Amino acid sequence: MSPENIYTRPHNLFATPDISPDANKDEWRQPGDVQILLYPYYSKFDAHELIKIARALVNPRGKGIYATDEAPYAMDDLLASLDEDPKLNKTRSEEDKRERRKKWRVCMYSAAPTDYISGVILHDETLRDFKLAEILSEKGIIPGVRANLELTPIPRSEDEFIVQGLDDLLSKMQAARAEGARFSKWRAPIACSSVEGGFPSRISLETQAETLAQFAAISQQAGLVPIVEPDVDFSRDADLTRSAEIHEQAIAMIYERMRAHGVLLEGSLIKPSFPQPGLRHPSRSNVTPEEIAVATATVLSRAVPAAVPGILFLSGGLPSSQATQWLAAINALVLASPPTSPFTRLPPLTFSYGRALQGEPMKHWVKGDEEAAKAALVKWSKACWHAARGEVL
């Protein structure tokens, strides 16, 4: 039997046989050495590419992801909310709004600093319609794509949601890869309240875990590194202990289902929220970054398998300064932990922030000051880079 290489057979369902030895090659597409035991349903080629990209997204320590995957209508609302004249957006045509979204993305992508940003998550419109992945890949930043669609309520539990988009996901991820994406992300919202409040329901946890596992398996089948995002809600009355408990349950269930679906954990990443008291709990106002750090590190050390090469936190609407402080606190805790601590076994802990990176830049951009917008993106990217190294500027 001839040795496996990139010319002997397609490495995923989208691939076609190469016509020439140099066809479809890039820096990721190499057979490589994989120093893990592979089960029969993985090829060495698949595993090498997925593992290499997953590691590149979280290394060297400090680098993280810029999340720009807002739906078009959400992007329009964000930009409109900053207009000096609130009536102005009503006069814009759909084509004007579309062009505005594109110009905003081009401005931010051209400014994204390669010293601090490893990857960018794009919405399908940005990737396939605007075709902006090349701006990033030419700089050495890895483009990714949002995989999930919108939410629909769970029957008889209408404050909890099913995430849509699995039915034709494989073809969409194959098309995204053809446009330059090398990783994908799926967000699953999880309600969380006090025990008395009753959230989350068991069926919600099971549904989100199964959905994320199916997404991860399909994403890898299409040749993309999956980032699973269990986004635990903090709008209700959970205290920190309850929030940590739900995070641990949710993450453990996700990895149980990912194993059942044969996901290569070494070629995947996770994007969790920080355990935190809910907005309706009295401790919310005085919880410290150090308390958040201990709760977060405890959850992750218990629930995330050691094979996973990195953890990227979502900011979830937190103010930029708070998201940065919490990230710095958990990294400082891990780096200061004694060798006997389970925290020292955690992989790189970094960021996959959206609003925490672009909130200030957007205010400048809407006023027409592109240079200030670009400078603000660099400023917050650098702050997050330091935070992911346990440093506070």
VENHU-V207673 format. One line per field, one symbol per residue. ss: DSSP state (A for helix, B for strand, O for the rest). burial: + if it has 16 or more other C-alpha atoms within 10 Angstrom, else -. A space follows every 10 residues. Layout:
ss=???
burial=???
//
This chain:
ss=OOOOOOOOOO OOOOOOOOOO OOOOOOOOOO OOOOOOOOOO OOOAAAAAAA AAAAAAAAOO OOOBBBBBOO OAAAAAAAAA AOOOOOOAAA AOOAAAAAAA AAAAAAAAAA AOOOOOBBBB BBOAAAAAAO OOAAAAAOOO OBBBBBOOOO BBBBOOBBBB BBBOOOOOAA AAAAAAAAOO OOBBBBBBBB OOOOOOOOOO OAAAAAAAAA AAAAAAAAAA AOOOBBBBBB BBOOOOOOOA AAAAAAAAAA AAAAAAAAAA OOOOAAABBB OOOOOOOOOO OAAAAAOOAA AAAAAAAAAA AAAOOOOOOB BBBOOOOOOA AAAAAAAAAA AAAAAAOOOO OAAAAOOBBB BBBOAAAAAA AAAAAAOOOA AAAAAAAAAA AAAAAAAOOO OOO
burial=----++---- ++-+------ --------++ +--------- -+++++++++ +++++++++- ++++++++++ ++--++-+++ --------+- ------++-+ ++-+++-++- +++-++++++ ++++++++-+ -+++-+---- ++++++++-- ---------+ +++-++--++ -++++++-++ ++++++++++ ++++----++ ---++-++++ ++++++++++ ++++++++++ ++++-+++++ -+++-+++-+ +++++-++-- ++++++++++ +++++++++- +-++----++ -++++++-++ +++++--+++ ++++++---+ --++++++++ ++++------ --++-+++++ ++++++++++ ++++++---+ -+++++++++ ++++++++++ ++-
//
